[in-house]
Every structure is written in structure tokens, then in C-alpha cells.
Amino acid sequence: MIEFIEKEPFESYDNWYDRKSLLYPNVMIKDGKEYFIKNRREPHEIRYHTDIPEIIQQLKENNGTYATFYSNNRVIWDFLDYIIEHHYSFDKTFNELKEYKDGNFTDFSRKS
């Protein structure tokens, strides 16, 4: 069984908007282990209203296996098909694959 919880907020300073914010950690509990999803921020920008519910819905649909945060491909296999179809490759210079053994997850992102 998977459970989703929003924890008690903590205060943080938002440098981008030069103001204090409250951050509400959202977590998934699966097989007795807690996984951080994302913080809900108050005050927040309008574009973040549906962000966390969409991620939670995706996690429910795939039994908490993965979540896509910044991709149009919501299904990981569609993303990999897209890579193959367009003859793209993963390049160490531009892309980064990080495995977080303590958190039991892997993150693939573009290097900044």
C-alpha cells in the first residue's frame, strides 16, 4: 500500500522572491519507507497549484515506481522510445545520471 502525506511546514527564505515562505514537505510512504516528493510552498505562484497532485497521481498509476518532474513524457518507456526514435544518446558532457543509494532512487537530468 502507498500512502501520501503532507508534513508540518517549516519556514524558509525564498531568495528568488526575497521573502519568507512556508515549505510543506510532501512524502510517499511505500513498504514502510518514506520517500520525499516535493515541498509545497506558501505563498506560491499560480503554476504550482496542480504540480504536486499531478506527481502524486502519476505515482499512484505506476505503484510509486517513478515520477517525471520536467518532462512531457509521463511514461518512462515513452521517453526512452522518444530517445531511440530521434537517435539521441546520453552524453556525459551534457547529461547526468545520479544514483542515490541512501534514498533508493536515480535522477537523470541535464547538467547546468
C-alpha atoms as a printed R data frame, in Angstrom:
    type eleno elety resid chain resno      x      y       z
1   ATOM     1    CA   MET     A     1  0.000  0.000   0.000
2   ATOM     2    CA   ILE     A     2  1.164  3.504  -0.811
3   ATOM     3    CA   GLU     A     3  0.328  6.499   1.341
4   ATOM     4    CA   PHE     A     4  0.891 10.189   0.626
5   ATOM     5    CA   ILE     A     5  1.363 12.681   3.446
6   ATOM     6    CA   GLU     A     6  1.940 16.403   3.679
7   ATOM     7    CA   LYS     A     7  4.065 17.089   6.764
8   ATOM     8    CA   GLU     A     8  4.124 20.088   9.076
9   ATOM     9    CA   PRO     A     9  5.609 23.199   7.455
10  ATOM    10    CA   PHE     A    10  8.932 24.803   8.174
11  ATOM    11    CA   GLU     A    11  9.989 28.359   7.413
12  ATOM    12    CA   SER     A    12 12.472 29.125   4.658
13  ATOM    13    CA   TYR     A    13 13.768 32.259   2.998
14  ATOM    14    CA   ASP     A    14 12.986 32.447  -0.715
15  ATOM    15    CA   ASN     A    15 15.891 34.313  -2.324
16  ATOM    16    CA   TRP     A    16 14.218 34.420  -5.729
17  ATOM    17    CA   TYR     A    17 11.227 36.400  -4.430
18  ATOM    18    CA   ASP     A    18 13.070 37.996  -1.487
19  ATOM    19    CA   ARG     A    19 10.542 36.834   1.107
20  ATOM    20    CA   LYS     A    20  9.896 34.226   3.757
21  ATOM    21    CA   SER     A    21  7.964 31.122   2.771
22  ATOM    22    CA   LEU     A    22  6.486 28.111   4.459
23  ATOM    23    CA   LEU     A    23  7.540 24.787   2.960
24  ATOM    24    CA   TYR     A    24  5.257 21.774   3.405
25  ATOM    25    CA   PRO     A    25  7.169 18.537   2.678
26  ATOM    26    CA   ASN     A    26  5.130 16.024   0.681
27  ATOM    27    CA   VAL     A    27  6.220 12.408   1.043
28  ATOM    28    CA   MET     A    28  5.241  8.978  -0.196
29  ATOM    29    CA   ILE     A    29  5.313  6.030   2.188
30  ATOM    30    CA   LYS     A    30  5.786  2.716   0.410
31  ATOM    31    CA   ASP     A    31  6.687 -0.600   2.026
32  ATOM    32    CA   GLY     A    32  7.283  1.203   5.318
33  ATOM    33    CA   LYS     A    33  9.889  3.538   3.807
34  ATOM    34    CA   GLU     A    34  9.426  7.286   3.388
35  ATOM    35    CA   TYR     A    35 10.338  8.988   0.087
36  ATOM    36    CA   PHE     A    36 10.433 12.761  -0.298
37  ATOM    37    CA   ILE     A    37  8.413 14.017  -3.282
38  ATOM    38    CA   LYS     A    38  8.462 17.793  -3.228
39  ATOM    39    CA   ASN     A    39  7.817 20.787  -0.978
40  ATOM    40    CA   ARG     A    40  4.622 22.768  -1.348
41  ATOM    41    CA   ARG     A    41  5.442 26.452  -0.922
42  ATOM    42    CA   GLU     A    42  3.237 29.154   0.590
43  ATOM    43    CA   PRO     A    43  2.944 31.741  -0.778
44  ATOM    44    CA   HIS     A    44  3.353 30.160  -4.196
45  ATOM    45    CA   GLU     A    45  2.990 31.021  -7.831
46  ATOM    46    CA   ILE     A    46 -0.244 30.024  -9.589
47  ATOM    47    CA   ARG     A    47  1.559 27.483 -11.812
48  ATOM    48    CA   TYR     A    48  2.289 25.306  -8.770
49  ATOM    49    CA   HIS     A    49 -1.380 24.675  -7.913
50  ATOM    50    CA   THR     A    50 -1.531 21.347  -9.766
51  ATOM    51    CA   ASP     A    51  2.129 20.338  -9.651
52  ATOM    52    CA   ILE     A    52  2.125 18.067  -6.583
53  ATOM    53    CA   PRO     A    53 -1.312 16.475  -7.227
54  ATOM    54    CA   GLU     A    54 -0.153 15.556 -10.761
55  ATOM    55    CA   ILE     A    55  3.024 13.943  -9.423
56  ATOM    56    CA   ILE     A    56  1.036 12.032  -6.790
57  ATOM    57    CA   GLN     A    57 -1.432 10.837  -9.449
58  ATOM    58    CA   GLN     A    58  1.452  9.599 -11.585
59  ATOM    59    CA   LEU     A    59  2.946  7.746  -8.592
60  ATOM    60    CA   LYS     A    60 -0.444  6.132  -7.900
61  ATOM    61    CA   GLU     A    61 -0.721  4.996 -11.530
62  ATOM    62    CA   ASN     A    62  2.677  3.264 -11.535
63  ATOM    63    CA   ASN     A    63  2.643  1.927  -7.953
64  ATOM    64    CA   GLY     A    64  5.153  4.505  -6.729
65  ATOM    65    CA   THR     A    65  7.849  3.385  -9.156
66  ATOM    66    CA   TYR     A    66  8.805  6.713 -10.750
67  ATOM    67    CA   ALA     A    67  7.774 10.325 -11.272
68  ATOM    68    CA   THR     A    68  8.611 12.730 -14.061
69  ATOM    69    CA   PHE     A    69  9.020 16.299 -12.925
70  ATOM    70    CA   TYR     A    70 10.069 18.236 -16.030
71  ATOM    71    CA   SER     A    71  9.172 16.028 -18.965
72  ATOM    72    CA   ASN     A    72  6.330 15.860 -21.445
73  ATOM    73    CA   ASN     A    73  6.757 12.077 -21.454
74  ATOM    74    CA   ARG     A    74  4.833 10.899 -18.388
75  ATOM    75    CA   VAL     A    75  5.575  7.219 -19.082
76  ATOM    76    CA   ILE     A    76  9.250  6.287 -18.814
77  ATOM    77    CA   TRP     A    77  9.013  3.841 -21.742
78  ATOM    78    CA   ASP     A    78  7.595  6.609 -23.966
79  ATOM    79    CA   PHE     A    79 10.573  8.755 -23.001
80  ATOM    80    CA   LEU     A    80 13.026  6.001 -23.947
81  ATOM    81    CA   ASP     A    81 11.143  5.359 -27.219
82  ATOM    82    CA   TYR     A    82 11.437  9.095 -27.963
83  ATOM    83    CA   ILE     A    83 15.210  8.943 -27.383
84  ATOM    84    CA   ILE     A    84 15.545  5.976 -29.751
85  ATOM    85    CA   GLU     A    85 13.176  7.388 -32.388
86  ATOM    86    CA   HIS     A    86 15.145 10.640 -32.624
87  ATOM    87    CA   HIS     A    87 18.539  8.899 -32.476
88  ATOM    88    CA   TYR     A    88 19.505 10.772 -29.325
89  ATOM    89    CA   SER     A    89 22.056  9.458 -26.896
90  ATOM    90    CA   PHE     A    90 23.062 10.031 -23.318
91  ATOM    91    CA   ASP     A    91 26.233 12.068 -23.212
92  ATOM    92    CA   LYS     A    92 28.374 12.521 -20.092
93  ATOM    93    CA   THR     A    93 29.188 16.069 -21.165
94  ATOM    94    CA   PHE     A    94 25.577 17.266 -21.200
95  ATOM    95    CA   ASN     A    95 23.629 14.739 -19.157
96  ATOM    96    CA   GLU     A    96 23.988 13.407 -15.687
97  ATOM    97    CA   LEU     A    97 22.704 10.192 -14.204
98  ATOM    98    CA   LYS     A    98 22.940 10.129 -10.420
99  ATOM    99    CA   GLU     A    99 22.121  7.155  -8.264
100 ATOM   100    CA   TYR     A   100 21.240  7.933  -4.671
101 ATOM   101    CA   LYS     A   101 21.627  4.642  -2.818
102 ATOM   102    CA   ASP     A   102 20.584  6.108   0.543
103 ATOM   103    CA   GLY     A   103 17.382  7.485  -0.962
104 ATOM   104    CA   ASN     A   104 16.943  4.427  -3.179
105 ATOM   105    CA   PHE     A   105 16.326  6.436  -6.344
106 ATOM   106    CA   THR     A   106 18.012  7.566  -9.538
107 ATOM   107    CA   ASP     A   107 17.883 11.035 -11.060
108 ATOM   108    CA   PHE     A   108 18.551 11.813 -14.710
109 ATOM   109    CA   SER     A   109 18.948 15.471 -15.559
110 ATOM   110    CA   ARG     A   110 20.759 17.841 -17.833
111 ATOM   111    CA   LYS     A   111 23.920 19.344 -16.388
112 ATOM   112    CA   SER     A   112 23.705 23.067 -15.822
